[in-house]
Amino acid sequence: MWRYIFPIAFLAISALIVLVWLLSGLFSWRGSESGDSLSSGCMECHSGPRAIELGLKDVYAEFRVLRHRHPAVKEERCEQCHIIKGLMAGRTWELFSHDAQKEHVFFLEDLLLDKKYQIDLTVKDVTGREISVAPIHIIPLQVANSVNNDMEPPAIKNIILEEVRQALFHEASISWETDEPSSSIVEYGLTSRYGGRAESEKIFAGSHKITITGLKKGEKYHYRTVSRDIFGNTSVSDDFILDTSRQVSKAAGAGILPSRVTPRIKKVAVFKISGTKDIYLKLLSDRPVQAYLVVKESVETDSKHGFGLVPAKFSGIDACVGCHTQGISHPVGIRSAGAKTIIPKELPTVAGGVITCVTCHYAHGGSRKYFARLDFERDICIKCHTGGPYL
């Protein structure tokens, strides 16, 4: 008889342990879902009256009413998507204008509003002489100069097919002008639906030149130029044809010797677009120059945010792709603009109109599948694409 008691007792104790474990997990899950377990150092500033006092959103109030929550929210891992991890030497951006211009406008992307930045600017004229401008120090939140959207797209003119030449593959260089600083984009393809794209979108200028590479010999390509100003107003040219079976040589210069006078920098100004967080730097000179821009982020720590908050673009894209497979949904990291492409207010973008995962999905949770902001079962394309080509 005793030989049966011990196995039965062992099985009973094991069953009791499993039952207690399951019940504890169930109550723990229910507590997390109801919001009772939400408490962390972040609550000090981002919850209740203190958040209102600091002018911040009470995000914890939003968490408590969510039907579904992101695992990082349930486990209070705010730092996973919002805090810079580990010692950093400070981020650095480099922007370089390939063509000499009298006016350049640089889009300073991914700046944190409360961080300090040093901007080192060097210009070079056509003779190769370099001039360094005194370092510029800014805090984006304190940039006072602002400009309003003029609602007018840039005017495109003087489109020239400068060269068609054979390198490893065939290449073609296309130039054009606009009446205001704009980005440089050429769409091309074997049909008028294009499909290819060559661009320079962080530097805005009045003179544009784009080289298309990888073209096939003996083919006729359709192409058109696209220019977008700093406000997102966009112009598209007519359709043109380039024939790679015909070599086109760049016209010889007029023989004018470059001036030996050192170019003069007339103006360097940092400004923002009214109603946005977009920061730009404008450079004016008395003669065409190339410009080389280096933006350095300062390294500072505080007791609350460590080495600082990550940029919105990082938390809206990089933090997501670290766990979620990409390539099966809408592209991210691209700028939204154009008369035929309008992003509604309920689909937020980050600085410069860049689409992120958070544009279509709530980051912290939601009531729909995949935390979707809109019903994916319906055709949501028309929410943004109002007709015509996608730019």
C-alpha positions in Angstrom: 0.0 0.0 0.0 2.8 2.4 0.9 4.4 1.9 -2.4 1.3 3.6 -4.0 1.1 6.5 -1.6 4.4 8.2 -2.6 3.7 8.3 -6.4 0.2 9.5 -5.8 1.4 12.2 -3.4 4.1 13.3 -5.9 1.6 13.6 -8.7 -0.8 15.6 -6.5 1.9 18.0 -5.5 3.1 18.4 -9.1 -0.5 19.1 -10.2 -0.9 21.7 -7.5 2.3 23.4 -8.5 1.2 23.5 -12.1 -2.2 24.9 -11.1 -0.7 27.6 -9.0 1.7 28.6 -11.8 -1.1 28.8 -14.3 -3.3 30.8 -12.0 -0.5 33.2 -11.2 0.2 33.7 -14.9 -3.5 34.3 -15.6 -3.8 37.0 -12.9 -0.6 38.6 -13.9 -1.8 38.8 -17.5 -5.2 40.2 -16.4 -3.4 42.8 -14.3 -1.2 43.9 -17.2 -4.2 44.1 -19.5 -6.2 46.2 -17.0 -3.4 48.7 -16.6 -2.9 48.1 -12.8 0.7 47.1 -13.2 1.8 50.3 -15.1 4.4 52.0 -13.1 7.9 53.0 -13.9 10.2 56.0 -13.7 8.7 57.4 -16.9 5.4 57.9 -15.0 7.0 60.7 -13.0 6.7 63.1 -16.0 4.4 61.3 -18.5 1.4 60.6 -16.3 -1.3 62.6 -14.5 -1.1 66.3 -13.4 2.7 66.3 -13.7 2.4 65.6 -17.5 0.0 68.4 -17.9 2.2 70.8 -16.0 5.2 70.0 -18.2 3.1 70.2 -21.4 3.4 66.5 -22.1 0.9 64.0 -23.2 -0.4 61.6 -20.5 0.5 58.5 -22.3 -0.3 56.2 -19.4 -3.9 57.3 -19.5 -3.9 56.2 -23.1 -2.3 52.8 -22.2 -5.1 52.0 -19.7 -7.9 52.1 -22.3 -6.1 50.1 -25.0 -7.7 46.8 -25.9 -4.4 45.4 -27.1 -0.9 46.5 -26.0 2.5 46.2 -27.4 4.7 43.7 -25.4 7.2 46.5 -24.6 4.3 48.5 -23.1 3.1 45.6 -21.0 6.6 45.0 -19.7 7.4 48.7 -19.2 10.3 48.7 -21.6 10.1 52.3 -22.8 13.8 52.3 -23.4 13.5 49.7 -26.1 12.1 52.2 -28.6 12.8 55.6 -27.0 16.2 55.7 -25.2 19.6 55.8 -26.8 21.5 52.8 -25.4 25.1 52.8 -24.3 27.8 55.4 -24.6 27.8 57.3 -27.9 30.4 59.6 -29.3 27.7 61.7 -30.9 26.1 61.3 -34.2 27.5 63.0 -37.3 25.8 63.8 -40.6 27.6 64.8 -43.8 26.0 66.6 -46.8 27.8 67.5 -50.0 26.6 69.5 -53.0 28.0 68.0 -56.2 27.3 71.0 -58.4 28.4 74.6 -57.9 25.5 76.9 -57.0 25.0 80.4 -55.7 22.2 79.2 -53.4 22.0 76.0 -51.5 19.4 74.8 -49.0 20.2 71.7 -46.8 17.6 69.7 -45.1 18.9 68.9 -41.6 17.2 65.5 -41.0 16.7 63.6 -37.7 17.7 66.4 -35.3 16.4 66.1 -31.7 14.7 69.3 -30.6 16.5 69.8 -27.3 20.0 68.7 -28.4 22.9 71.0 -29.2 24.5 70.7 -32.6 27.5 72.2 -34.2 27.5 72.7 -38.0 30.8 73.0 -39.8 30.5 74.5 -43.3 33.2 74.5 -46.0 32.7 75.9 -49.6 34.8 75.4 -52.7 34.8 77.4 -55.8 35.4 76.1 -59.4 39.2 76.7 -59.1 39.3 74.4 -56.0 39.9 77.1 -53.4 38.3 76.2 -50.1 36.8 78.6 -47.5 35.7 77.6 -44.1 32.8 79.3 -42.4 32.8 79.8 -38.6 31.0 76.9 -36.8 27.3 77.4 -36.3 25.7 76.2 -33.0 22.0 75.5 -32.8 19.4 73.9 -30.6 16.4 73.1 -32.9 13.9 74.0 -30.3 15.3 77.5 -30.2 15.4 78.2 -33.9 13.3 81.3 -34.3 13.5 82.0 -38.0 10.6 80.4 -39.9 9.0 80.5 -43.3 5.4 79.9 -44.4 4.4 77.5 -47.2 3.9 79.5 -50.4 1.7 76.8 -51.8 3.3 77.2 -55.2 5.2 74.4 -56.9 8.5 75.2 -58.5 8.6 76.1 -62.2 10.7 73.6 -64.2 12.5 75.0 -67.3 15.5 74.4 -69.6 15.6 70.6 -69.5 18.7 69.4 -71.3 19.9 65.9 -72.1 23.6 66.8 -71.7 25.3 63.4 -72.2 24.6 59.8 -73.3 27.8 57.9 -72.9 29.1 54.3 -72.5 30.9 53.5 -69.3 30.6 49.9 -67.9 27.0 50.4 -68.7 25.4 53.3 -70.6 24.8 56.5 -68.6 22.8 59.7 -69.3 23.1 63.1 -67.6 20.1 65.4 -67.5 20.0 69.0 -66.3 17.3 71.5 -65.7 16.5 74.6 -63.7 13.8 75.7 -61.3 12.7 79.2 -60.1 13.3 78.3 -56.4 15.5 75.8 -54.5 14.1 72.3 -55.0 15.1 68.7 -54.9 16.4 66.9 -58.0 14.6 63.7 -59.2 14.5 61.9 -62.6 12.0 59.1 -63.2 12.9 56.8 -66.1 12.0 53.5 -67.7 11.4 51.7 -71.0 7.7 52.8 -70.9 5.9 56.0 -69.8 5.1 54.2 -66.5 8.8 54.6 -65.7 9.8 52.5 -62.7 13.3 53.8 -62.2 14.3 56.7 -60.1 17.5 58.7 -59.5 17.4 61.5 -57.0 19.0 64.0 -54.6 16.4 65.0 -52.0 18.3 66.5 -49.1 19.9 69.3 -51.0 17.7 71.9 -52.6 19.0 74.2 -55.4 17.9 76.2 -58.5 20.1 74.3 -60.9 19.8 70.5 -61.2 21.8 67.7 -62.7 21.1 63.9 -62.3 23.1 61.1 -63.9 21.2 57.9 -64.7 23.4 54.8 -64.7 22.9 51.1 -65.7 21.1 51.8 -68.9 21.0 49.2 -71.7 22.5 49.8 -75.1 20.2 50.4 -78.0 17.1 51.1 -75.9 14.8 54.1 -75.9 14.0 55.3 -72.4 11.2 57.6 -71.3 12.2 60.1 -68.6 10.8 63.1 -66.8 12.2 65.5 -64.2 10.5 66.1 -60.8 11.3 68.9 -58.4 9.9 69.3 -54.9 10.4 72.5 -52.9 11.1 72.5 -49.1 7.3 72.6 -48.4 6.5 69.5 -50.5 5.0 71.4 -53.4 5.9 69.4 -56.5 6.3 69.9 -60.2 6.6 67.3 -62.9 7.9 67.9 -66.4 6.6 66.4 -69.7 7.7 63.0 -70.9 11.0 62.9 -72.9 12.8 60.1 -74.8 16.6 59.3 -74.7 18.1 56.8 -77.1 21.1 55.0 -75.8 22.1 53.9 -79.4 23.1 57.5 -80.0 26.0 59.0 -78.1 25.4 62.6 -76.9 28.4 64.7 -76.0 28.4 67.6 -73.6 28.7 70.9 -75.4 32.1 72.5 -75.2 32.5 75.4 -72.8 32.6 78.9 -73.9 36.2 79.3 -72.9 35.5 81.7 -70.0 38.3 81.4 -67.5 37.2 81.0 -63.9 37.5 84.1 -61.7 40.5 84.2 -59.4 38.6 86.4 -56.9 37.8 84.5 -53.8 34.0 83.9 -53.5 32.2 85.7 -50.8 29.6 84.1 -48.5 26.7 86.5 -48.5 24.4 84.7 -46.0 24.2 81.6 -43.9 20.9 81.1 -42.0 19.2 78.3 -40.2 15.4 78.3 -40.3 12.4 76.1 -39.9 9.0 75.7 -41.7 6.1 77.1 -39.8 4.0 74.5 -38.1 6.6 71.7 -38.5 9.8 70.5 -36.9 11.8 70.6 -40.2 15.1 72.5 -39.9 17.0 73.8 -42.9 20.3 75.7 -43.5 20.4 78.2 -46.4 23.7 79.3 -48.0 24.1 82.3 -50.4 27.3 83.2 -52.2 28.2 85.8 -54.8 29.5 83.1 -57.2 28.8 79.4 -57.7 30.4 77.2 -55.0 30.2 73.6 -53.8 29.3 73.2 -50.2 30.3 70.5 -47.7 28.3 70.4 -44.5 29.0 68.4 -41.3 26.5 68.3 -38.5 27.8 67.1 -35.1 25.5 66.2 -32.2 26.7 66.9 -28.7 27.0 64.2 -26.1 25.1 64.9 -22.9 23.5 62.7 -20.3 20.8 63.3 -17.7 19.3 61.2 -14.9 16.1 60.6 -16.7 17.0 59.9 -20.4 20.5 58.6 -20.1 22.2 59.5 -23.4 19.0 61.0 -24.8 15.9 60.1 -26.8 16.3 58.5 -30.2 15.0 60.4 -33.2 11.3 59.9 -34.2 12.4 58.3 -37.4 14.5 55.7 -35.5 11.7 54.8 -33.1 9.2 54.7 -35.9 11.3 52.4 -38.2 14.5 51.0 -36.8 13.0 50.0 -33.5 10.2 48.2 -35.4 12.3 46.3 -38.0 14.4 45.0 -35.1 11.6 42.5 -34.4 9.2 42.7 -37.3 9.9 41.3 -40.8 9.8 44.0 -43.5 9.1 43.9 -47.2 5.4 42.7 -47.1 3.8 46.1 -46.4 3.9 49.7 -47.6 7.5 51.1 -48.0 8.8 53.3 -45.1 11.5 55.8 -44.9 10.3 57.7 -47.9 9.0 61.2 -48.1 5.3 61.8 -48.8 4.5 64.8 -51.1 2.8 65.8 -54.3 -0.5 67.2 -55.5 -1.7 63.6 -56.0 -0.4 62.3 -52.7 -1.8 63.8 -49.6 -1.2 62.2 -46.2 -4.2 62.9 -43.9 -3.7 64.2 -40.3 -4.7 60.8 -38.8 -1.7 59.2 -40.4 1.3 61.0 -38.9 4.7 61.4 -40.5 8.0 62.6 -39.0 10.2 65.5 -40.0 10.2 66.1 -43.8 7.0 64.2 -44.3 8.8 60.8 -44.0 6.5 57.8 -43.7 7.3 55.4 -40.8 5.6 52.2 -39.5 3.8 54.4 -37.0 2.2 56.3 -39.8 -0.3 53.4 -40.3 0.1 51.5 -36.9 -0.3 52.8 -33.4 3.0 52.2 -31.6 1.8 51.4 -28.1 -1.3 49.3 -29.0 -4.8 49.6 -30.3 -8.2 48.1 -30.9 -7.6 46.6 -34.4 -5.4 43.9 -35.7 -1.8 44.9 -36.0 -2.6 48.0 -34.0 -3.8 49.5 -37.3 -4.9 53.2 -37.4 -7.3 52.3 -40.3 -9.3 49.3 -41.3 -6.9 47.3 -43.5 -9.8 45.2 -44.8 -10.9 48.1 -46.9 -9.1 49.9 -49.7 -7.1 52.5 -47.7 -4.9 53.5 -50.6 -7.3 56.3 -51.6 -6.7 57.8 -48.2 -3.4 59.1 -49.4 -3.3 58.5 -53.2 -5.9 60.8 -54.6 -5.2 59.9 -58.2 -2.4 60.3 -60.8 1.2 59.1 -60.5 2.7 58.3 -57.1 5.6 60.7 -56.5 
